[in-house]
Amino acid sequence: MSIDLQQAIRNSIQTEKSAMDFYLAGAAYLKDQGARRMFELLAAEEREHAGHYYRIYQGTDIPSLEAFLDAPPDAGSSWLATMRRVIDDSFTEKEALELAMLKEKKLAEFLAGTAAQIADPAVREVFELNARETHNHYLLIEAEYARIMGMVDESDMDAFVRE
C-alpha cells in the first residue's frame, strides 16, 4: 500500500496539535495538581512532536508552526470530541486519564503502522520516534492513573487498566 507522505506528515502535524489541545483542555478541568502538571507536560511534548513533523513537511499551507499551534482548536478534532463528551461537573481525573491512555495507545499503534509503510528512511525515522514517544506517554499516563487510583502493585494495573 502506498501512502502520500506529505499528506501523512500534514495529518500528523494536525494530530499532534489536536492532542496538545486535548491536554490543555483537560488540564483546565483537573483538580489534582499532579495530573494537571502531567497533562501540561504532555501538551508541551505534543507541541514538540508537531515540530518533528514540521521539519520534514514540504507543504506551504503552514508557513508558521507556532501560529498554527497557537490557533484555536480544530472543532472537528476527535481528540477534543472525546474530551467534550465527559467534561461536566462530575469530570474526574480517572476519566481524563482513561481517555488519554486510550488515545495515546491508538495513536502509537497508528504511527508504528504508518512508519512500517514508509520507504524514505528520514521520514520513517520521524514516525518511529513519535510512535516510541507516544508509547512513553501511554506509560506515563498509566503510572499517573495508578497513583490516582491508589494502586500499589503491578498486578493492580493488569486488573484495572490493561486489556
Secondary structure by P-SEA (a helix, b strand, c coil): cccaaaaaaaaaaaaaaaaaaaaaaaaaccccaaaaaaaaaaaaaaaaaaaaaaaaccccccccaaaaaacccccccaaaaaaaacccccccaaaaaaaaaaaaaaaaaaaaaaaaacccaaaaaaaaaaaaaaaaaaaaaaaaaaaaaccccaaaaaacccc
